[in-house]
Amino acid sequence: MSIRTVVHESLPYVDKEPTADERSQAQNLITAELASIQASSSDNDDDASNTTSALHPSLPPLRDSPFYTANPVLHQEQARLSAKQPLTAIDLSRYEVDEDDLASGTGTSTAQLESALGRAYTAQAYLTARHAHLGLLDRYGKNAWLVGNWQAEAELAAIERDLAAAKRDIELVNHARRQMQTEVGEELRGLDATWRRGVGRVLETEVAVERLRHEVEQRRQAAPITSGNGAE
């Protein structure tokens, strides 16, 4: 764990609000960055609709899970979902019975009749269970629904209490931050002004040194000419 003191660069109660030009420049930088990300993503992916959800180029590529790569069923299911095809794992025809064939019995073999009879038994078992479930729902469903609503209301009340506590903590943190920044605001402004004056003096000193160096260089170049004229 780092032992450094956490310092936030954001000082909303000390710094001045950005001007319209500064906001426009920041927005232009953000727009240019998003455009560069989308351009780099479109180069790697032909589908332009996925460029908005692409990762940043500086992020490392995602690694596939060994469980996913070693399971072909997951690949098939993902391909089915991508193609928006319906799920065909359950054979619905087993619950369907052609009553006309069973009633007539003509032109139907014994195997077909046995198959139709098996489907009829399956449908009858399903309908019996469905009827039992509907009866239980009609008898106990209202109470179960009321109990479910009561549990949902209890969970909602607990979440609302947590939300209120979080908002209160945020308000306390913002109040403490505002108080701290207000107390040290004058000191920060004084330090900023001192730093600016120091930078200005450094620049003035560098300009004066450069001017003095230039004068010394000129005198050095003029010195041999003067001594030569005196010798003549």
C-alpha positions as CSV (number, residue, x, y, z in Angstrom):
1,M,0.0,0.0,0.0
2,S,1.3,3.4,-0.9
3,I,2.2,5.7,2.0
4,R,1.9,8.8,-0.2
5,T,-0.8,11.3,0.7
6,V,-3.6,11.3,-1.8
7,V,-3.7,14.7,-3.5
8,H,-6.6,15.6,-5.8
9,E,-5.9,18.1,-8.6
10,S,-9.5,19.3,-8.7
11,L,-10.1,22.4,-6.5
12,P,-13.6,23.5,-7.5
13,Y,-13.9,25.9,-4.5
14,V,-10.5,27.5,-5.2
15,D,-9.9,27.4,-9.0
16,K,-11.8,29.8,-11.2
17,E,-14.5,28.5,-13.6
18,P,-13.2,27.8,-17.1
19,T,-14.1,30.3,-19.7
20,A,-16.1,29.6,-22.8
21,D,-13.0,29.4,-25.0
22,E,-11.3,27.0,-22.5
23,R,-14.4,24.8,-22.5
24,S,-14.4,24.9,-26.3
25,Q,-10.8,23.9,-26.5
26,A,-11.3,21.0,-24.1
27,Q,-14.3,19.8,-26.1
28,N,-12.3,19.9,-29.3
29,L,-9.5,17.8,-27.7
30,I,-12.1,15.3,-26.5
31,T,-13.7,15.1,-29.9
32,A,-10.3,14.7,-31.6
33,E,-9.4,11.9,-29.2
34,L,-12.7,10.1,-29.8
35,A,-12.3,10.5,-33.6
36,S,-8.8,9.0,-33.4
37,I,-10.1,6.0,-31.4
38,Q,-12.9,5.3,-33.8
39,A,-10.6,5.6,-36.8
40,S,-8.1,3.1,-35.3
41,S,-10.9,0.8,-34.3
42,S,-12.5,0.9,-37.8
43,D,-9.1,-0.1,-39.3
44,N,-9.1,-3.2,-37.1
45,D,-12.8,-4.0,-37.6
46,D,-14.8,-3.7,-40.8
47,D,-18.0,-3.2,-38.9
48,A,-18.3,0.5,-38.4
49,S,-21.2,0.1,-36.0
50,N,-18.9,-1.4,-33.3
51,T,-16.4,1.4,-33.3
52,T,-18.1,3.3,-30.6
53,S,-17.8,0.4,-28.2
54,A,-14.2,-0.5,-29.1
55,L,-11.5,-0.4,-26.5
56,H,-8.8,2.2,-26.3
57,P,-5.8,1.3,-28.4
58,S,-3.5,1.7,-25.3
59,L,-5.4,-1.1,-23.5
60,P,-4.2,-4.7,-23.9
61,P,-6.4,-7.1,-25.8
62,L,-8.9,-9.2,-24.0
63,R,-7.8,-12.8,-23.2
64,D,-10.3,-15.6,-23.8
65,S,-11.1,-17.8,-20.9
66,P,-9.8,-21.3,-21.1
67,F,-13.3,-22.6,-20.2
68,Y,-14.7,-20.7,-23.1
69,T,-12.1,-21.7,-25.7
70,A,-12.3,-25.4,-24.7
71,N,-16.1,-25.6,-24.9
72,P,-17.5,-25.8,-28.4
73,V,-21.1,-25.6,-27.2
74,L,-20.5,-22.0,-26.0
75,H,-19.1,-21.2,-29.5
76,Q,-22.2,-22.6,-31.1
77,E,-24.5,-20.8,-28.8
78,Q,-22.7,-17.5,-29.4
79,A,-22.9,-18.1,-33.2
80,R,-26.7,-18.8,-32.8
81,L,-27.2,-15.6,-30.8
82,S,-25.2,-13.6,-33.3
83,A,-27.3,-14.9,-36.2
84,K,-30.5,-14.2,-34.1
85,Q,-31.8,-17.8,-34.6
86,P,-34.4,-19.3,-32.3
87,L,-33.4,-22.0,-29.8
88,T,-34.3,-25.5,-31.1
89,A,-33.0,-27.6,-28.2
90,I,-36.5,-28.5,-27.1
91,D,-38.6,-30.6,-29.6
92,L,-42.0,-29.1,-29.4
93,S,-43.5,-31.7,-31.8
94,R,-43.6,-34.2,-28.9
95,Y,-46.4,-32.2,-27.3
96,E,-48.4,-32.1,-30.5
97,V,-50.9,-34.9,-31.5
98,D,-52.7,-35.3,-34.8
99,E,-56.2,-36.2,-33.6
100,D,-57.4,-36.9,-37.1
101,D,-54.9,-39.7,-37.6
102,L,-55.8,-41.2,-34.3
103,A,-59.5,-41.0,-35.0
104,S,-59.5,-42.5,-38.5
105,G,-56.7,-45.0,-38.2
106,T,-56.7,-45.5,-41.9
107,G,-53.5,-45.3,-43.8
108,T,-51.5,-45.3,-40.7
109,S,-49.0,-48.0,-39.7
110,T,-48.7,-49.5,-36.2
111,A,-45.4,-47.6,-35.5
112,Q,-47.0,-44.3,-36.4
113,L,-49.9,-45.0,-34.2
114,E,-47.6,-46.0,-31.3
115,S,-45.6,-42.8,-31.9
116,A,-48.8,-40.7,-31.9
117,L,-50.1,-42.5,-28.8
118,G,-46.7,-41.7,-27.0
119,R,-47.0,-38.1,-27.9
120,A,-50.6,-38.1,-26.6
121,Y,-49.4,-39.6,-23.3
122,T,-46.7,-36.9,-23.1
123,A,-49.2,-34.1,-23.8
124,Q,-51.7,-35.6,-21.3
125,A,-49.0,-35.7,-18.6
126,Y,-48.0,-32.1,-19.4
127,L,-51.6,-30.9,-19.3
128,T,-52.2,-32.7,-16.0
129,A,-49.2,-31.1,-14.4
130,R,-50.2,-27.8,-15.9
131,H,-53.7,-28.1,-14.4
132,A,-52.3,-29.0,-11.0
133,H,-49.9,-26.0,-11.1
134,L,-52.8,-23.7,-12.1
135,G,-54.9,-25.0,-9.3
136,L,-52.1,-24.3,-6.8
137,L,-51.6,-20.9,-8.3
138,D,-55.3,-20.2,-7.9
139,R,-55.3,-21.4,-4.3
140,Y,-52.0,-20.0,-3.0
141,G,-50.9,-17.5,-5.7
142,K,-52.5,-14.5,-4.1
143,N,-50.7,-15.0,-0.8
144,A,-47.5,-15.7,-2.5
145,W,-47.9,-12.6,-4.6
146,L,-48.5,-10.5,-1.4
147,V,-45.5,-12.1,0.3
148,G,-43.4,-11.3,-2.7
149,N,-44.6,-7.7,-2.7
150,W,-43.8,-7.4,1.0
151,Q,-40.3,-8.8,0.4
152,A,-39.8,-6.4,-2.5
153,E,-41.0,-3.5,-0.4
154,A,-38.6,-4.4,2.4
155,E,-35.7,-4.7,-0.1
156,L,-36.7,-1.3,-1.6
157,A,-36.8,0.3,1.8
158,A,-33.3,-1.1,2.6
159,I,-31.9,0.2,-0.7
160,E,-33.5,3.6,-0.1
161,R,-31.9,3.7,3.4
162,D,-28.5,2.8,1.8
163,L,-29.0,5.5,-0.8
164,A,-29.9,8.1,1.8
165,A,-26.9,7.2,3.8
166,A,-24.6,7.4,0.7
167,K,-26.1,10.8,-0.1
168,R,-25.5,12.0,3.4
169,D,-21.9,10.7,3.3
170,I,-21.4,12.5,0.0
171,E,-22.8,15.7,1.4
172,L,-20.5,15.5,4.4
173,V,-17.5,14.8,2.2
174,N,-18.4,17.8,-0.1
175,H,-18.9,20.0,3.0
176,A,-15.5,19.0,4.5
177,R,-13.8,19.5,1.1
178,R,-15.3,22.9,0.7
179,Q,-14.4,23.9,4.2
180,M,-10.8,22.7,3.8
181,Q,-10.4,24.4,0.4
182,T,-12.0,27.6,1.6
183,E,-9.6,27.7,4.6
184,V,-6.5,27.1,2.4
185,G,-7.8,29.0,-0.6
186,E,-6.0,32.3,0.4
187,E,-2.8,30.5,1.0
188,L,-3.0,28.7,-2.3
189,R,-3.7,32.0,-4.1
190,G,-0.7,33.6,-2.3
191,L,1.5,30.7,-3.2
192,D,0.3,30.9,-6.8
193,A,1.0,34.6,-7.0
194,T,4.4,34.1,-5.4
195,W,5.2,31.3,-7.9
196,R,4.1,33.5,-10.8
197,R,6.3,36.4,-9.6
198,G,9.2,34.0,-9.1
199,V,8.8,32.7,-12.7
200,G,8.6,36.3,-14.0
201,R,11.8,37.2,-12.1
202,V,13.5,34.2,-13.5
203,L,12.5,35.2,-17.0
204,E,13.6,38.8,-16.4
205,T,17.0,37.5,-15.0
206,E,17.5,35.3,-18.0
207,V,16.7,38.2,-20.4
208,A,19.1,40.4,-18.5
209,V,21.8,37.8,-18.6
210,E,21.3,37.2,-22.3
211,R,21.5,41.0,-22.9
212,L,24.7,41.2,-20.8
213,R,26.2,38.3,-22.7
214,H,25.4,40.0,-25.9
215,E,27.1,43.2,-24.8
216,V,30.2,41.3,-23.6
217,E,30.4,39.6,-26.9
218,Q,30.1,42.9,-28.8
219,R,32.9,44.4,-26.7
220,R,35.1,41.4,-27.2
221,Q,34.7,41.7,-30.9
222,A,35.4,45.5,-30.8
223,A,38.5,45.3,-28.5
224,P,41.1,44.1,-31.2
225,I,40.0,46.9,-33.6
226,T,40.6,49.6,-31.0
227,S,44.1,48.3,-29.9
228,G,45.2,48.1,-33.6
229,N,44.3,51.7,-34.3
230,G,46.3,52.9,-31.2
231,A,49.4,51.0,-32.4
232,E,49.4,52.7,-35.7
